[in-house]
Structures are given as structure tokens and as C-alpha cells.
Amino acid sequence: MTTARTKFALPPFYCPVDPAVHPEVDAIEKRAIAWIDELEMYEDSKRRRHVLKTNSAEFISRFSPEGTAENVLLAAKWVYWGFAFDDVRCDDGPLSEHPDAFVEMAGRVQRVLEAPQSLDAPEDPYLRALHDIGSSLRRQATPTQVRRFIDAHRAWLHGVAWQVGNQARGIMPSLNDYLAMRLGSCGGFPTMALLEIANAAEVPADEMDHPAVRAASESAILTAGLDNDLHSYRREQQHRHADQNIISVLVRHEDHSIDTALIEAVRLRDRIMHVHLRLSEQLLPGASPQLRTYLTSLRAGIRGNIDWALRVPRYSTDHEPAVDAHPGFSETPADPDPTAPPIPAIKWWWDELHG
């Protein structure tokens, strides 16, 4: 079935969470841009403008509205880097259809983060910038936070490698495989790992590693990842790059029209958002202060990701703004079914609900 152009109007977002942003967001953005220029994290002036148009300081400032400003700045640097790297080396770059070459490059990238002394290509602006982030990370975060971020970073690169492999072979993943891949490829794991660092609040291991907390984290990540799919679908259509997206998956494997795929994607997204909220409410009463801060930031991140995406130039097309009009927010899910969907990759989240 074709994915021809269509008027793609977003419905209201189910997100009963108040908006928030760090009060020093403007100063954080100014300092982050100065860092980008100091390290020349771009190839030319056009790429510089593209990097800055991601509004990454605003993005992470909405995830950590009460964070420590210096640590939120560090997180903003990585978000700017992540968007720039994703665009140049993952989505559209020369490695985007060559999984063997991508995996080799990703291994070097990951090692620079794991062991800053291993940088052997300082002329590469992306390796140079990540090296600097890794050095700052070790100064500003705890060893546990550093390890968690490194592990999350590896999970992201693994997800992107899966995506690149599909693209190279012309494979449209099944819904189950797509959701498993999207958990990694959307960059949610390192972004959520940055929350502990931005808030200067290390969650105790017996809480962070608990299955219910893992389920809350993953459901928040996938909610935001699917939201990004919805935001970016029209832009990707325009650039003929909508091969792996929740809409394209539903069109291909469920034989849906684009309009029907949008409805079904929103229904699934809302069920995932709902289980996240239920897990969070279940965990909060017995949570440590650090876990409470983390869970609160997960919610803020879901809402902040929407607010950021509705105005960021990244999701606009050449002819249209990011959205035709603000779709608004809903207090109720499009699909109120409280049970798990029959999708093996995610249905275990519902098993962690008690009562």
C-alpha cells in the first residue's frame, strides 16, 4: 500500500502532566552554543544552523526543570551532539545504508565515551565533542551515573545499528520488532540516564534495577519515541525517508490507510502512556527522594518532548510549520483499555502493575 502524501493532522496528545522548563534555559542555551562553536561541532555554517535549530537546550531543560544548572548544561551538550550525530552519521549520512561500516564507526564512538584516552581522531568534530562530554561527565557525575549513561549510550547505538540494518536490506520490521528497535533507536535510554545527572540525584540500585522501575522507564521512552514518530512523519515523507516509522509499519503490515494507521498509532501510544502513569503512581508512595525525582522527570520529559516538538524547526517542513495548529492535550486516552496489548516486546510492563 502506498504512503502517498496526505494532510497529516495530529490529534490531541493524551498527557495529563503540567508543562515546566528550567528557569535558566536561556543561559544554558547560550553556554551550550558557545561550546558548540569552541569545538566546531559542524562541518560548515549550514550544518551549524541545523544543529542549533534542534533547540536542544530547551529540550533537556523541559526534562529537568529543577535540575542543577551546570549539570543540565552538560546534558544539553550531549543532546545537541546526539541530534547532530544522528543526522549526519545515522539517518542521512553515507553510513545510513551500510550496517557493517556503521557498526565499526559506532564501536569507535562508544569507546571514546567509555575511555576518553582512546580518542585517536581529534580531527573528527563528533568524536572530539563526545570526548569532551565524557571528560565532563566524569568530573560532574558519580561513577554509577557515568556507568549507567555509558550502558544507555551503547543501547542507543545498538538500536540505531538495527535500524540501519533494516534499511540496508529493505526490511520493514513487524510491529513487535519495530517497538523493540524503537526503544533503542529513539535515543531515550541515554536521555533518561541524563536525568539522574541533570538532577544530581543518583537512584539507589535496588530501586533503579527493579522491574517496575525499568517498566516505567521503558514505557516513558517509548511514549516519547512514538510521539516523535508522529511529529516527524510528514517531514520524513517530504524527504522520502519515512521507511521505518510507526505509521509506515502499520500501513505495511496491517494494510491500513495512513489515516487509519494514525488512529491506531495514537491508540497504542495512549495505552503505553497510561501504563506508564499507573506504574509511576504505584511506585511513588514508597520511593526514595532520588527515585521520586527521577519518576517526576520521566513525566516532565514526556510532556516536555511534546511541547518542544510542537515548536522546534526540526519537525517543520519546507512549506509548513511543525504543526498546522496546536493539537492540544487530552486528559483521557484514545484507547482506555487497561490491559496489555498482544505485543511480546512490551506486554511485560503490565505484569508489573499490582492491583
N, C-alpha and C positions, 0 to 999 in steps of 0.2 A: 504494500500500500504506500502511496506517495506521501511525502511530508511537505507538500507544496505550501507556499506562503499563505498565511491566514492572519486575520486580526487576532492578536493573542492578548486578550484582556484578563488580567489576574483577578480572581475573586478575593473577598476579604480574607485576611490571614487570621486563623484561629491562634490567638496568643494573648491570653489574659494576664499579661505582665506589663507593668508600667515602664515607660521609657526612662533611660538615665544615661548620663555621659559624664566623664571625668571633668571636674571644673577647670583643670589645667590643659585641656585638649589643645588649645591654640598654641600654647608654649611648647607642648610635646611635639606637635606637628612641625613647628619652626626648627626645633633642635634636630628632629629626625631628617628633615630636608637638608640641613647643614651637614649632617653625617653622610647622607647620600652623595652630596657634592664633593665632600672631602675625599671619599673613597672612589668617586667617579663610577658609581654603580649603574652604568649605562654605556652604550656604545656611541651615542650621538645625542643631539638636542631633542630629536623626535622621540627617542626612547626615554629620555629623561622626562619629558612631558607625560608620556604614557605611564611611567612609574608613579609620578606624583598624582595622576588622575585616579589612582586606586583609593585615595583618601584613607590610607591605612592607619594613620594616627587616630582618626575619628573611629574607624572600625574597632580597634582594640580598646579605645577609651570608652566605648559603649559596653564592652565585655567586662571591664574592670573599673566601674565608675568611682569606686572608693579605694583604688589601689595606690601604692606608693609611686609618686610621680616618676622617680628615677627608674623604677622597675617597669612601669608602663612604657616609658620611653624605650627601654631595651626590647620589650615585646613588640612595640611599633616598628622598630628596626627590622626584626625578623619578618613581620607581616609584609612590610614593603619589599623585603628581599624575596619572600615566598611568592608574592604575586609576580614580581619581575622574572624570577627564575621559572615559574610555571609557564608564563607566556613565551619565553624565549627558548627554553630547553624542554618543555613538556608538551604544550598544546600545539604550537605552530612552528617550532624550530626544526632544524634539519634532522634531529633525532626522533621526532614525534612518530615516525613510522618505521623506526629501526630499533626494535627492542634490545637486540644484543648490544648495540652501541650505547643505548640509553642506560642499560644496567651497568655497563662499565663506567660511564660517567657518574651515575648515581652512587656507585661504590666509592669513587674518589671524593664526591661531595660529602657523603656520610662520614668518611674517615677524617676529613678536615674538621668536622664538628666533634668527633669522638676524641681526636688527638690533634690539637691545634699545631703542634710542632711538625705535623706531616704535610703542611702546605708546601707544595713544590712548584706551583704555577701562579706566583703572585701577579702575573700579568692578566689573569682571568678575573674580571671585575666581580663575578659572582662568588668564586672561591675566596677572593680577598675579603669581600664583605662578610661572608659566613665565618671566616676565620676570626674576624674582629668580633662578631657576635658571640662566638664560642668563648673567646677570651673574656669578654664582659660577663658572660653567663657564669663563669667560674668565680669571678670576683663578687657578683651580686646575689647569687642563689646558693642554696645549700647543696651539698653533694647529692642528696637524694633527689632534689628538684632537677639538678643537672642530668642525672641518670634517667629520670622519667622523661625529660624532654628529649634526650638522645634516642631513647627507645621509641618515643612517639614519632620522632622525625624519620626513623627507619621504617615505621609502619606506613607513613605517608608515601615515602619513595617506593615502597613495595606496591602500594595501591596504584600509584601512577604507572609503574612498570607493567602491572596487569592491564591497565587501560591502554598503554602503548602497544602491548602485545595483541590485544583485541583489534586495535586499529590497523596494525600491520597486516593481520590475517583477514581483515574484512569481516570480523565476527561481531554481531550484536548480541551481547550477553543476555541470558534469561533474566527474568525479574529477580530471582533469588541471587544469582551471581552478580547482577548489577548492584543490588543493595549492599552485598558483602564488599564488592570492589569500591563502591562509592564511600563507604565508611572510611576507607583509607585514602582514596584519591582526592577527596574534597579538602584535605588539609586540616580536618577537625582535630585529629589527635594531637599534633604539636600546638595548635591554637589553644586547646583546652589545657594542655600541660603548661602553657604560659600563664594560665590563671593563677596557679599557686605562686608563681614567681612574681607576677604583677602585684598580687595582694600580699606578698611577703608572709604567706601562711602555708606551711607545709602540712598536708593532711597525714595523720598517722597511718602507717602501712596497713594495720588491721582494719582500718576503715576504707582507705583508697582501694585496697585489693578485694574488698568484699564484693560478691557477685551483684548485689543490689546496687552498689555504687557504680560498678562497671556498667550495669544496665542503664542506669541514669545517665552516665557519661555518653555511652554509645547512642542512646536514643536522642540526646540533645544534639550530638554531632550529625546524626542522620537527618533530623528535622531541619537543621540549618543547611545541610548538603542538598536536600530536596528543594528547600526554598531557593537556593542558588540556581538549581536546575530551572526552576520556574522563571526566575528573573532573567536568566541568560539565554533561554531558549530562542527568543526572537532574534537576539543579536547573533547567535550561532547559526540560525537559519540564513541570515543575511550574508554571513561569511562562509556559508556552506560547510559548517563544522558542527553539525548537530547529530553526529553519528552515535554518541553514547550519552544519553540523557534520559531521565525517567519518562519523558514524553515519547521519545523515539523508541524506547524499549516497549512501552505499552502499545504503540502503533504497530510495531513489527510483530510482537509475539502474541498480542491479544486481538489483533486485527481491528483496533479501534481507529476511529477518525481522530484528528487532532483535538477536536472539541471534547469528545468522549474521553480521550486519554488525559486531558487536563482535569476533567471532573474526577476520574479515578485516581490520578496522582494526588490531588488535593485530599481526597477521602483517606488515602493511605497515609499521607503526611500527617493529617489531623489525628489519626489513630496513634501514630508514633508520638506526636506531641502530647496526646492525652496520657499515654502510659508514662511518659517522662514526668509529667506533673504529678501523677499518682505515686510514682516511685519517690519523687522528691518530698512530697508530703509525708510519706511513710518514714523516710529517713530523718527528716529534720528534728523531730522531738528528741531523739537520742543522740544527735550529732554533737561532736566536739565543736568548739568555736571555729576551728580551721575547716572542718568539713562543712559547717553551716555556711561559711564564707564561700567555699567552692561551689556548693549547690546553688547558692544565690547568684553567683556569677554565671553558672550554666544557664539559668533562666534569663539573666540580663543579656547573655550572649545571643540567645535565640531571638529575643526582641531587638537587640542592637543590630544584629545581622540584617534583619528586615528593614529597620529604619535607615541603616547605612545604604543598603542595596537600592532602596527606592529613590535615592538621590545621587548615587555615585555615577560619574561618567562611564565607568567600566561597563555598566549594563545598558547604556544607551546605544542606539544605532546611528547611522549617518544621517537619518532623516527624522528620527523620533527621539524624544527624551526616554529616560529609563522606563517610565510607565506613562500611559496616556493620561491617567488621573490616579490619585492615591486610592488604592482599592479599599483602604480602611481595615479595621480589625473586628474580629468576631469573638464573643465570649463563649460560644459553643462550637464544638467540632462539626464539620460537614458530615462525618460519619460517627455517631455516638456509640457504636458497638464497642463494649469494653473488653471483648475477648481478643485473643491473639489472632492475627491473620495467618493463613496457612503458608507461611514463608519460613523455611527452616533457619535461614541465616539470622533472623531477628526474633522469632516467636519465643525464645527462651527468656526474653525480657519480662514477659507477662508472668512467667513462672516465679519471678522474684517478688510478686505482689502478695501480700498477706491480707486476707480478708476481703 
